[in-house]
Amino acid sequence: MKVLKYIGLFATVCVLSAVVAYLLIMYKPAEDISDRHAVYKLPAIELFAEYEDNELTADKKYSGKIISVSGKIVEKEVRSDKSISVILRKEDAFSGVSCVFHNPDQETEALLNFGQQLVIKGRCEGMLIDVVLNNCSIEQ
């Protein structure tokens, strides 16, 4: 009986630890990279083309690095967590570069409009359907 009590206590501690770790990861504040230097600067369509040609090679080159891309906004989504995602690509293309802004200020939000030509800096997270840049900011 004593052994079962300790096993139950151990299982409870493990479950609680996992829940706490999950919450810490999910609600970790977004890293501010606006003052960091971009390692690469290129048009969004070129970044996407490199990933489309060879995803493994492009991942080795860009993934985890701060990069700066230029392009025209063709889609905008305001998410429930107040982040904004914009897509840069050719208007006739299916995929492009998704740039995610976490808690953008009003000035940034005002610039994120359909058709706007911008230079955006963010951390490359690799490719899903689009190439994903996270923790984005607009470069002046």
N, C-alpha and C positions, 0 to 999 in steps of 0.2 A: 504494500500500500504506500509506503514511504517513497519508493522508487517512482511510482506513478505520479505522486505529488510533485516530485522534482522534475520529471519529464514534462508535466503540464506547465510548470513554472518556466522551464527552459523554452518550451514552445511559445509561450506567451511573450517572453522577452524577445525572442527571435522575430516574431510577427510585428511587435511594436517597433523594434529597431528597423525593420524593413519599411514600415509605414513612415517613420520619421525620415529615413534616408530618401525615400521617394518624394516626400513633401519638400525637403530641402533642395533637391535637384529641380523639381518642377517650379518652385517659386523663387528660385535664385534670381536676383536682379540682373537685368541685361548689362553686359559689359559695355562701357562707353569707349568706343574706339575713334571718336571724332578727331582726337588730337594725334592719332597714330599715323605714321607714314604708310602709304600704299606701296606694296612690293611690286605690283604690276598695274599698268594703266592701259586699257584697251576698250574698243567698242564692245557693247554687250553682244552683238551678233557674232563677233569674232570669238568671244569666250564660249558662247554656245556652240559654235562650229567646231572648236577644238574638242569639246566634250563629246559632240556627236561623232567626230572622226575617230577618237580613241579615248574612251572614258578613263581607263586606267592611267594612261600617260598624263591626261589633263588633271586627274586627281592628285597624282604625285607632284605636279607643278603648282596647283592652285589651292587644294584643299587645306583648310586651317590657316590660310594666309589672308592678310588684309589686301584687298584689291579694289581698284577703282574702275568703274565701267561707265560708258556714256551711251545714251540711247533715248528713245522716245517712249513715254508711258502709253501703253495700249490697254491696260486693265488696272483697276484699283479696287481693293477690298479692305473695308474697315472691319476688323475682327472683334469678337465679343470681349477680348481682353484689352481692347483699346489700341492694339498694334495695327499697323497699316501695311499691307502688302501691295506692291506695284510690280507689274510685269513690263520689262523692256524687251522689245522684239520688233521685227518687221511686222507690219499690219497683216500681211497675208500668211504669216507663219503660224504653226500650231504651238510651238514651244519657244521659250526664250530664257531670260534671266529674271528670277523672282527676287525682289529686294524687300526685306522685312524691316520695318522701322518700329522699335519698341518704345512706347510712350513718347511719340513725337510732340514737340512743342507746336504752338499755333502757327508760327512762321513756317516751319517745315511742312506741316499739314496743308497749308495754303498753297504750297508749291507742287504738291503731289496731285496733279490733275491730268486727265486724259489729254494726250497730244503734247504735253510738256516735254521739252528736250532738256535732259539733266545729266550731270555727272554725279554718280552715287558711289560711295565707298562703303564696304562691308567685309565681313569675314566669310570666305567661301566655305560652304558646307558640302559641296559636291553636287551631284545631279540626281534628281528624282525624275519628274517629267521635265521640269525646268531646272536650270542651274540655280542654286539657292545661295543668296548672300544674306547673312544675318547681322543684326546689330548695326543697321545701316544709318548713314548720315549723308546729307547733301554736301558736295564739295563746291566751294565758291570759286 
